[in-house]
Amino acid sequence: MDNKVLRKLFLGFIHIHILHHAKEEPIYGSWMLEELHEHGYDMSAGTLYPILHGMEKDGLLIKNEVNVNGKIRKYYQATDKGEQILVEARAKAYELFKEIK
């Protein structure tokens, strides 16, 4: 199967997954990579970080930098807009899954 097509298709799922976790509690990149890998998404930091930065630029996430053992760790949390988008995305995903089930 064409991996490029699948990547495009799953990109929306990845955004929803990120918003879901960022709503629950602040997340950081390496943790999110592990979480996505557990769910079968094969991606690198070079793919994830631009997604996080784009979501921040779009106002879906807010970043907070924290010093952890002498290194700056960037935590991301869902904004009100991000939470609103998540609610809408869940509703659309639910409708889609009911139809294709």
C-alpha positions in Angstrom: 0.0 0.0 0.0 1.1 3.6 -0.7 2.7 4.9 2.5 2.3 8.6 1.3 -1.4 8.2 1.0 -1.7 6.5 4.4 0.5 9.3 6.0 -1.9 11.9 4.6 -4.9 10.0 5.9 -3.5 9.4 9.3 -2.3 13.0 9.8 -5.7 14.1 11.0 -5.9 11.2 13.5 -2.5 12.2 14.8 -3.7 15.8 15.4 -6.7 14.5 17.2 -4.6 12.1 19.3 -2.3 15.0 20.3 -5.2 17.3 21.2 -6.7 14.5 23.3 -3.6 14.0 25.4 -2.8 17.7 25.6 -6.3 18.3 27.0 -5.8 15.7 29.7 -2.4 17.0 30.8 0.7 18.8 29.4 2.6 16.7 27.0 6.1 16.8 25.6 7.5 15.6 22.3 9.4 12.4 23.2 6.5 11.2 25.4 4.0 11.9 22.5 6.3 10.0 20.1 6.2 6.9 22.4 2.4 7.2 22.8 1.9 7.4 19.0 4.3 4.5 18.5 2.2 2.4 20.9 -0.8 3.1 18.7 1.0 2.0 15.5 2.1 5.4 14.1 5.6 5.1 12.7 7.0 8.6 12.9 10.1 10.4 13.9 10.8 13.5 15.9 11.5 15.3 12.7 7.8 14.7 11.7 6.2 15.2 15.1 7.9 18.5 16.2 6.7 20.4 13.1 3.2 19.2 13.8 3.4 20.4 17.4 4.8 23.8 16.2 2.1 24.1 13.6 -0.6 23.3 16.1 0.8 25.9 18.4 0.9 28.5 15.5 -2.8 27.6 14.8 -3.7 28.4 18.4 -4.5 24.8 19.3 -1.7 24.3 21.7 0.2 26.5 24.1 3.9 25.9 24.9 5.5 26.1 28.4 9.2 25.7 28.8 10.4 24.0 31.9 14.0 23.3 33.1 14.2 19.5 33.7 17.6 18.4 34.9 19.4 21.3 33.3 17.6 20.9 29.9 14.6 22.9 28.7 11.6 20.7 28.1 8.7 22.1 26.0 5.4 21.1 27.4 2.3 21.6 25.2 -1.3 21.9 26.5 -4.5 22.3 24.6 -5.9 25.8 24.4 -9.6 26.6 24.6 -9.7 26.7 20.8 -7.9 23.3 20.7 -10.4 21.8 23.1 -13.3 23.1 21.0 -11.7 21.7 17.8 -11.3 18.3 19.7 -15.0 18.2 20.5 -15.9 18.9 16.9 -13.3 16.3 15.6 -14.6 13.7 18.0 -18.2 14.2 16.7 -17.1 13.9 13.1 -14.9 10.9 13.8 -17.8 9.2 15.7 -20.1 9.7 12.7 -17.5 8.4 10.3 -16.8 5.3 12.3 -20.5 4.5 12.7 -20.8 4.7 8.9 -17.8 2.6 8.0 -18.1 0.1 10.8 
